[in-house]
Amino acid sequence: MPSLTVHAGGLTLKNPIMLAAGILGTTGASLRRAALAGAGGVVTKSLGSVPREGHHGPTIVHVECGLLNAMGLPNPSYKEFQEEIDFAKTGGVPVVASIFGSSAEEFAGIARGLKADAFELNLSCPHAEKYGAELGRYPDLVESVTGAVKAAADAPVWVKLTPNTADIVELGLAAQRGGADAVVAINTLKAMAIDIETGYPILGNRFGGLSGPAIKPVAVRAVYDLAMRLEIPVIGVGGVSCWEDAVEMIMAGAGAVQIGTALQKGYGIFEEITTGLARYLERKSLTPEDLRGMAGRR
Amino acid sequence: MRPMNCIIQEVHSEAPLIRTFRLDKKLDPAPGQYVMVWIRGVDEVPMSFSGPDTITVQSVGEATQALFKMGAGSSIGLRGPLGNGFVLRGESILLVGGGVGTAPLAFLGEQAKRAGIRVTSLAGFRCSEDLILQDRLEALGDLVITTDDGSAGIKGRVAEGLKELDLAGFSQIYLCGPEVMMWDIISRTREHAGKTQALLTRYFKCAAGVCGSCCLDPDGTRVCMEGPVIMADRLLESEFGRYRRGPTGGKGLCKG
């Protein structure tokens, strides 16, 4: 089997298939389980400075071609979470801490107080007031938050971008100016579902973010555009559910690929994708490096 | 799957804070499986089935209080049945329930009896006023009742009732109740853990196996998907009985 090792955003990953933020990242045990199941790296649930219970239910709705969610950034605070990261590390792969705040100072404070292999700045959650995309849709705020965390952190800084904007490249360039080591694209698309029996919005938060197969073509386009314009690596995420999807995402320009909604099928998805990817590379006599950004060179 | 609309057919009061709701949907659940109940405008919460078309609910918080305001004809949303239920094994089984936890066991016992399996039940309550489903349990076979205050049956915790029973004689043991009670039983009957199935309560935020809020330490078992019924021998070396996580994902005590 060919080597799947990649270097992306300041990390060396034994394979490019990672666990995405917000999926099975609530405990050290679930992160470790993803690592042992074959993930090349894992990202935690987003961590803030104080405990949050998140939104009332329903927090998810299965829709025709994906999953709609509005969890509401539940987390026990970054201080409580360090022991979970330490346990997750026993899985033997890099552990990336997803963090959120309402200001550059709050982000920087968390990055200063937490030990992780890298930080992923959640500037893209579409359904939490004062957080996520409410900052992340403004390029100047993306730049200043990224700069503040870079100055505070002793680990690589990735910036997760929102697709709920006219021009995601503008946000990516802002992250790059702020000193980001990589951008991660995309977070969920703002979306909604209504119960036709009663007219109630189904999600407790009324609206949320769409993930899964529905958003993959959107993610592929975003990753492609970002990879064509940015100097820093792009981590691709959005609707990847099989090895063919991962190949497509890498061809669009992704240095690594994160898996979220497809974990519904179980932890076996990591081995399924990495095995498929390895066989593909072997058949084509290519390295992951050859594959990366191939679409832009055609 | 989007929540399906369901009309409550009938509400029956079992005890001061416990009611059974009959649903207009036959979802064909296995005993031990659960359904996410959406009380529109309030919250969505997991409930175990107490029969093919009933849930038996204890009022404990905002969502259940809102549910208790509903009567026959009211509408709720349902997502399920979900998770892995109990599996019947052998010729003679023991049900061990505490409080409202006896409800899914009564459902299991009825299925077992129909299959020709001999059923013995041990059910514990705080006091005689809290005693539920006595008729259904008595109809299954031998029944031992305990109450904390001695107002019915044997005085003491559920474990007091174990003294009346020879556990070696049962092919399988089924457990459901407050975590402190279940842990008490499991830790006293370690030699039988390999034949004991326990129905767990954890905080289910998504109930779809993706959020991670219900994962058990140390192996990350997703209770909402891989449970809620889990073999007791897997619980002996877990967080079970020691702590569990709440809505923030932080660790808390096992109350109730």
Interface residues (C-beta under 8 A of the other chain):
Chain A: G22 I23 L24 G25 T26 T27 G28 A29 S30 L31 R32 R33 K45 P51 R52 E53 G54 H56 G57 P58 T59 I60 V61 H62 V63 L67 N69 M71 P74 N75 P76 S77 E80 F81 F87 A193 D195 E197 T198 Y200 I202 G204 G260 T261 L263 Q264 G266
Chain B: M1 R2 P3 N5 M36 W38 R40 G41 V42 D43 E44 V45 S75 G77 R79 K205 C206 A207 A208 G209 V210 C211 G212 S213 C215 L216 D217 P218 D219 G220 R222 R245 G246 P247 T248 G249 G250 K251
